[in-house]
């Protein structure tokens, strides 16, 4: 009887360890898309391309500097995500795609980043494309809405999500960038996979 109980406990322990080991490094996906190749301009007025992200896990979000409603919160949250990951010894690239490229020049992006104390070692804000190009990237590569009232009124309906992209350039998970719980889930998932 003692041997049977011991064997059952040993079996349960072994199965538990196996399940933990198998789930280590894996997260549940809620989106499946591939980021199209791109070559844009960063906040330093230098070319930045998707090629520079190959082989890395990275995080993306959409914003514009004149946004008064959601972008101040999502930008503050993404900067907090990066700071938390850096404290844990991880430095994934974080890419912010401006949805108002006509207004958001590299100089404007630098001023915007300074407001949030964004760390340019790992954080890149992109512009240097037309609205139709970023709309296509948003819609097709990130499967999210982007629409605009036009450059005159600077009103854009855009995603407030953060996106986790794997080293193959596949978008595998979307998080609510306005939710503290969800951006904490992003941090937890990043720690699992990076």
Secondary structure by P-SEA (a helix, b strand, c coil): caaaaaaaaaaaaaaaaaaaaaaccbbbbcbbbbbccccccccccccccccccccccbbbbbbbccccccaaaaaaaaaaaaaaaaaaccccbbbbbbcccccccaaaaaaaaaaaccccccbbbbccccaaaaaaaaaccccbbbbcccccccccccccbbbbbccccccccccccccaaaaaaaaaaaaacc
